[in-house]
């Protein structure tokens, strides 16, 4: 088995049943939908992703969002 660290940014939400592959980076504020499979890094902050493989669904709309 090959070990690579997974880097999850602050204020992220990874829903139940999701799988994040080794070596993947998830940007600040990203949301991963339930039962999604994240095979590639998500480098765009404050976005919503889902599916198998996970793809961008939309940008997050947050009041007073940090830069």
C-alpha positions as CSV (number, residue, x, y, z in Angstrom):
1,X,0.0,0.0,0.0
2,X,1.3,3.4,-0.9
3,X,0.9,6.2,1.6
4,X,0.5,9.9,0.5
5,X,-0.8,12.6,2.9
6,X,-4.2,14.1,2.3
7,X,-4.3,17.9,2.8
8,X,-7.7,19.4,3.8
9,X,-8.0,23.1,4.1
10,X,-9.8,25.0,6.9
11,X,-13.5,25.4,6.9
12,X,-14.1,22.4,4.6
13,X,-17.0,20.0,4.8
14,X,-16.6,16.4,3.6
15,X,-20.0,14.6,3.7
16,X,-20.6,11.1,4.9
17,X,-19.5,8.2,2.8
18,X,-17.0,10.2,0.7
19,X,-13.7,8.8,-0.4
20,X,-10.6,11.0,-0.8
21,X,-7.7,9.4,-2.6
22,X,-4.2,9.5,-1.2
23,X,-2.2,12.7,-2.1
24,X,-5.3,14.8,-2.8
25,X,-5.4,18.5,-1.6
26,X,-8.7,20.2,-0.8
27,X,-8.8,24.0,-0.8
28,X,-10.2,26.2,2.0
29,X,-13.9,26.2,2.3
30,X,-14.6,23.4,-0.2
31,X,-17.6,21.1,0.2
32,X,-17.6,17.5,-0.9
33,X,-21.0,16.0,-1.4
34,X,-22.1,12.7,0.2
35,X,-20.6,9.5,-1.3
36,X,-18.4,11.4,-3.6
37,X,-15.0,10.1,-4.8
38,X,-12.3,12.7,-4.9
39,X,-9.5,11.5,-7.3
40,X,-7.9,14.9,-8.1
41,X,-6.9,17.9,-6.0
42,X,-9.6,20.6,-5.5
43,X,-7.5,23.7,-5.7
44,X,-10.3,26.4,-6.1
45,X,-11.4,27.6,-2.7
46,X,-15.1,28.0,-1.6
47,X,-16.6,25.6,-4.1
48,X,-19.0,22.6,-4.0
49,X,-18.0,19.3,-5.6
50,X,-19.8,16.0,-5.9
51,X,-20.1,12.7,-7.8
52,X,-17.9,9.9,-8.9
53,X,-15.4,11.2,-9.8
54,X,-16.1,14.5,-8.0
55,X,-16.6,17.5,-10.2
56,X,-17.3,21.1,-9.5
57,X,-21.0,21.8,-9.1
58,X,-21.0,25.5,-8.2
59,X,-19.3,28.2,-6.1
60,X,-20.3,28.7,-2.5
61,X,-22.2,31.9,-1.6
62,X,-21.2,33.0,1.9
63,X,-21.8,36.3,3.6
64,X,-18.6,37.8,5.0
65,X,-16.5,35.2,3.2
66,X,-12.8,35.5,4.0
67,X,-10.4,36.4,1.2
